[in-house]
Each structure stands twice: as C-alpha cells, then as structure tokens.
Amino acid sequence: MSSYLKTTPNSEGFFGEYGGAQLPPPLEPHFTEIRETYEKISKLSDFIRDLRYIRKHFQGRPTPVSHLKNLSNLTGGAQIYAKREDLNHTGAHKLNHCMGEGLLAKFMGKKKLMAETGAGQHGVALATAAAYFGMDCEIHMGEIDIAKEAPNVTRMKLLGAKVVPVGFGGRSLKEAVDSCFESYMSQADKALFAIGSVVGPHPFPMIVRDFQHVIGIEAREQFLDMTGDLPDIVAACVGGGSNAMGIFSGFIDDANVALYGVEPMGTSSKLGEHAATIAFGEDGDIHGFRTMVLKDANGDPAPVHTVASGLDYPGIGPEHAHLYRTGKANYTSANDRESLNAFYAMSRHEGIIPALESAHALAFAIRAAPKNPGKSILINLSGRGDKDIDYVTETFGFGED
Ligand SMILES: *Cc1c(COP(=O)(O)O)cnc(C)c1O
C-alpha cells in the first residue's frame, strides 16, 4: 500500500483537520467494534481471498479502461480515457464498497445490512450485497424519493430488501439518514449500517475508500499497460466522493499525475442551485464528522441542486476537504448544461451512455483536452446512464446534431 494511504487517516480517523467521529453515546461502542474488527479482519487472508473471488466472479472485475478515440479526435488536444465502472455489476462503482461492507458484516457475524438511500442507487447496491450474502436488508428512503425513483424501489424489493418510507420533515435523504440511525440504534448488535460514500463518522470514510481502492489499483496498471506511461490528469465526479477516492488512491503517490475532483455547479453558482461544496462551502460538521459544508444563512446545511441526483449532498468526504486544503488534489466544477452535453456526446460518439454523475467528469475532460495537447486524461466513468435516459430525453430531448 502507498505511503499516503498507510498514514492517512490517523488512528482517530482524521485526515488532517477533517473527519473524526461525533457519535451519540449509545452508538460509540458499536463504531468502536466496527473499527477494531475492520482493522483485524481486513488483513486476514481469508477475507482478502473471499473479496478477490467476489470481485472476479460476481462483480465481473477487472473493469476495462477504454480509450475514447472519437471524442478525443473531436475535442482535439489531450487523449481521453475512461475507467469503466459502468461495467461493474449493477452498473456503478457503489457495489465495490457494498460487497466489501457485506463481507465485513459476514465476518462480524451480523445478520443484516441497513442504510439510507436518496435516489436509490446505494439502496440497490446494498440490497444486491445482502441477497448475495443471504442477509436481511433494511433501506430507509424519503417518501418524495420513493415516488420519484420507482424503478429503484422495485429493484430493491425484488432483491428482497425491506424499504422503509420516511414521512417526516422534507421526506428526503436527510430525514432518511436520521430515520436509519434511529432504527439502527435498537439493532446495532445484529446489523451493520453500511454507509454509501466516503462520509459519516470514522471508520466509514476509510473503509469505503479502502473498498473503492480497487478502481485505482486496476486503472493504474491497465493504463501503464495500454500506453506505457501514467496519465497526466485523473478526474472523477464528487458527490460524497467515493468513486473519486477510489481512482485517486491509485495515483496518490505519483507526483506527476494531477488529480481533479469535479463538483456539480447545477444551474448557477447561487446557493441552492448547485452542490459545489469545495467551491462555496466552509468548515463545519455534518452527519457526525468534520468537513466542508455548504451552509445557509443560519449555518445549517443548505439546500442543493444538480441534474445528477447522486451528487446531491451539501457536504463532502473529509478526505477530499483534506486533499483540497493540502493541494494534493484540485477541485473544479461542471454545470448541468455542460454535463448534459457530455452525456449526449459520449452516447453518440462512443456508444456509451454515461450516468449523469459521471458525465460531470467527462465534461471537465472535454473542457481540459484542448488546453493539454499531447497529454492524457483518465476519467472515472462511475456508472451507466440507463437510469437517466427517461428523465434526460423527456426534459431535454435528444441533444443536437
Ligand atoms: C452515487 C453515485 C455517484 C456519487 O457518489 P460518490 O460517493 O461521490 O462517488 C457518482 N456516480 C454514480 C454513477 C453514482 O451512482
């Protein structure tokens, strides 16, 4: 493992000033148990062997790296490549950490996986893991999201999960988190709360990063194989930041590789119309950890908007706040329009319909390519866009040309 990954976070779960665990006292022993057993179990050869087996024979890993030749020619300048997490089973990177969390739960003797979900992507990935391991699954989801994301609710139910509708407050992701924590408190001895990104109290930002590290390990080796060199730029979209940490972690000790996190600029830079936490946020606490947060006038987490619901979060993983503050990674943004254009361009010219989330990383690559002739840009294509096609075509049509 690289020297950065070995030393970060520290034993209290801090990435520099960010991270940590602010927990209600009843949950403290459970998080201590998860941390201590993870540290032991993740080094066991049985655990590593089982996880490798799952990666290969269930998830379909390694996923390839594709050279986007047509888009590179059309854009001019840098050559653009994509790490194909859209080809991971269930169509996105989320299954990487859900299978890891499921295996951890199995080794811990837990019988149940539980989580909140917003658009339903994490819920589907976790329900998949629960089915694989023969565990119960409980997913908390706001009533508004249940109505909006019916196909994912159907998937979760087919996979055997119990979907708990959350009917208080804004009836969306934030309330789903609160509701799930509440339910977890009474069954933490038999259930694992499987957090869906590199967020939440320690040890989850570390655990989820470790399980996503497979993206970066594969991508580095594959890129070297294909081109004989490392990429000049590696880019990924950032919601909570798990797919970005996955690919960044493979290149974090390579001084000549520039890392770019791409945040959603939504419809404008006005508060409430984007979810660009690093661009406009300040230091603060959210969901039990210290990070950067988009705040409203009262200092509470602000409402956010982006065309890509998987990027809709007013905070960010603590490690990204740290990489930003230390200059180890760069952060930029793409707005709804640029991301939609990238969505159409990738579909038409490469035969790959990307998730709207991933299209943010591609929009950055298309913008950066002409300014970087002779260089190479590797983006993480975090997921496939099948989930987005009805919304995109009904709202925006089929794109130009
Ligand atoms: C959930 C999701 C994301 C955002 O999550 P991160 O933790 O920021 O990676 C990005 N892309 C896809 C396809 C997703 O489903």
The ligand as an ORCA input file, in Angstrom:
! r2SCAN-3c Opt
* xyz 0 1
  C     -23.768      7.630     -6.156
  C     -23.041      7.910     -7.430
  C     -22.023      8.882     -7.506
  C     -21.666      9.778     -6.356
  O     -21.105      9.150     -5.260
  P     -19.583      9.379     -4.833
  O     -19.540      8.831     -3.475
  O     -19.296     10.841     -4.921
  O     -18.758      8.608     -5.814
  C     -21.349      9.041     -8.693
  N     -21.649      8.304     -9.787
  C     -22.614      7.354     -9.755
  C     -22.895      6.582    -11.001
  C     -23.344      7.130     -8.586
  O     -24.315      6.202     -8.569
*
